[in-house]
Structures are given as structure tokens and as C-alpha cells.
Amino acid sequence: MKKIIKNGLVIDPANKINEIRDIYIDGGKIVSAFDEKDAEIIDAKGLIVAPGLVDMHVHLREPGFEYKETIATGTAAAAKGGFTSVACMPNTKPVTDNAAVVTFIKDKAEKEGAVNVYPIGAITKGQKGEELAEIGELKAAGAVAISDDGRPVESAGMMRKALIYSSGFDMPVISHCEVMSLVDGGVMNEGYYSTYLGLRGIPDAAEEVMVSRDVILSEETGVPVHIAHISTKGSAEIIRQAKARGVKVTCETCPHYFSLTDAAVVGYDTNAKMNPPLRTDEDVEAIKAAIKDGTVDAIATDHAPHHIDEKQVEFDYAANGIVGLETALSLGITALVNEGVITMQELIEKLSVNPAKILNIPAGTLTEGAPADVVIFDADAKRTVNVADFASKSKNSPYDGYEVSGDVIYTIVGGEIAYKKA
């Protein structure tokens, strides 16, 4: 079915477009124009029309943890949040460290997924850090990157081998930066609130030492590295300086690291427990500055669904992570655009164009001939986050009851409507 999106403010950073114009869709692609007769008209007056958002860091939990999330529910949540493509991390059961699991995820997504799903393979077999996974096999099966996310690659020698070997397959390496001996049983950020609450703290150095190591390895090998979910002022500065030297490093942060602090843990709220942990006001301001100056390339959700039974326990024993697909765009508008940190165009760039570039996937643009992956949203709409309304199977979000700006009206994937606000 041909579609025309009319009267919307089209923001397409890849083509430097920021103006009211019409978007034509035919055969699942963006086209220049056609006879409007028989076309479905979508009136986007007063709304923003942008390339579908790309989340380069989600946990869809399938296979193995379907009680938390499935490919069907996770991609429904993605569509509701304006995401048309998601890249899913390999800490499944079994681990996504071989072609069979990659193929399973791709086949399942083809049948049941509401959006495009791109599997990320493991760096090491079983994510144990002992032996490289078959990276060429993963690439051939359709994996778009490798990561041991959820666990760090603790051996510098192993990480160096992964960088060198992956470069032969043009496979981006995504690093989860955490020194476990520095974490040392910590469950939240080390500082005033960990002392106040009597909880064991995690120092900034647990992240920053590993960020430094991987920047050095990237610089020494000449191979790009992507640093996942940075949360500290120090990490931002290490990456800023590395980029200034010409190191091929990119990084992402998550909405919770620019909109929440460790004060959210007060009351022992396990929905505010995540890895890396929520940090201080100073860190939040530093992350915003890094988003503003381009040190942070992408905003990802680290969507990490957990069953209520894994969160309704003592703080020490609660699972790390929050769901984020259905709040990311609104938090970006509320905490970044509305506060004057970045423009709407820059937000869309970090939520679509840049992650697509880093993963080298066909997304993040409304160029003629590109897949018709489009999000239409009302940037000014005020809404109250209600986790009961989430499409995600899990509801573990610290934002329940928050007042935010921005509401997705349509998500279009390959020319078909994947989500329409009721």
C-alpha cells in the first residue's frame, strides 16, 4: 500500500533536512513522489517525522529467558517507543556465540517481530572470556557486532585478540567496561547515598580503568572499539581525549545516566538498580556535556527486562537493569532538548543516524530508496509514564509516574504501520 505522510516537520539529520515536507512510501521504500490517487494519507500536521529510531543495545531475552521478555513483546515495546531497528545482546541461554542461535533469533524475529532485529554475537564462547567465539561464523549467520555485554572481557590479551580478529570481518566490537575486582560486591554507586543507605558501593574507577584499557588497545591496534553505556565524568573525559588524538573509539550512554542520579535508590528502590550504577549530579552534568560536544555518539536504552520476582527482593540480591524502549525518546526530549542541551535534530542523530552507522545497518535516513522506517511523534505532548501500559512483558522502570514530554503517534517499519497510538 502506498502511503504519503503529509504536513509533518521532517527532521532527517543524515540529509540535513529540517522543514515541513511530505514523505512518500511505496514498496517498503522511501520514494520521491507518485500519483496520490489510491495512496493512504497520514496527516502529520504539528508532528515531527523522522527516521525510525535505532537502539543498538537491547536485551530481548529470547532464547532462554522468555519469562522476562520475548522477541514479540520486546519488539512491540520498541515499536511503541518509536524504534524501528534494535540490536540484541548475546547474554541469552544458550549464549549467542554460534550461528544456530543467531539464525534462531533472526527467524523468530522474521515471524513474530514488530521491528527489524539485528543479533549481536558474543566475543567469547559462553561469554566466559576464555576462548574467542567463531566470529566469522557469527558474521555469516547475520550478527552485526560482537560483545560480551553483561560481562566484561577481563583479559586484556583476549580483548586485543578480539579487536584484531574482528577487524578482518568488519565486525564492530562493543565493550562492557567493568573491572570486577573493583566492583567487589558493590550494588550501587560509591558515595554519599551508598554510605547513607548502608549499601556496598561501586567506585567510578571500576568503569574508567576498563574504558582506559580498551581505548589503549584500540589506539595500539588501530581497530575501532565501541564503549557501551558510559556513566561517569571520567569515562567521558577519557573518550573525549582519545577522540582528540584520533583514536577510533565511539561510545553510547543511556537515558538513565542523563536523567537520574543515585538519589533514586533512596528507599531501596530496586528499579533504580542497574549496571553501571546511577551516579552523581556531577556525573549527570558531565554526561550531558559529553552528549552536547559529540563525545557521546549514540543514545541506547540497555533495555533490560526482569520479572517482578527478581526485583521484589532485598536490594543486594535484586537483578540489575531497567526497561527503556518505551521511555527513551521522551526522556531525551525532556532532559536534553527541553533543557537546551542539544537540538531535536541532534537527538534524532544520536537515536538513529549514529547507531545505524556504528553497526553498519540500513537505517537512520529518509533518503530516497532507503527502507521506509519512520517515526512520527508529538514532541510537545505531555504524558505520565505508566508502566502498566508498557508493551514490554516486564515493568521494571524507575520512571513510573514521571511527567515527560513526547509521545509516539506512528511507527512505520518497511512501509507498514507497526504501531499507531490509539
Secondary structure, DSSP 8 states (H G I E B T S, - for coil): --EEEEEEEEEEGGGTEEEEEEEEEETTEEES----TT-EEEE-TTSEEEE-EEEEEE---TTT-TTT--HHHHHHHHHHTTEEEEEE-S-SSS-S-SHHHHHHHHHHHHHH-SSEEEE-B-SBGGG-SSSB--HHHHHHHT---EE-TTS----HHHHHHHHHHHHTTT--EEE----HHHHTT--EESSHHHHHHT--EE-THHHHHHHHHHHHHHHHHT--EEE----SHHHHHHHHHHHHTT--EEEEE-HHHHH--GGGGTTT-GGG--SS----HHHHHHHHHHHHTTS--EE---B----HHHHSS-GGGS------TTTHHHHHIIIIITTTSS-HHHHHIIIIIHHHHHHT-S-S---TTSB--EEEEEEEEEEE--GGG-SSS----TTTT-EEEEEEEEEEETTEEEEE--
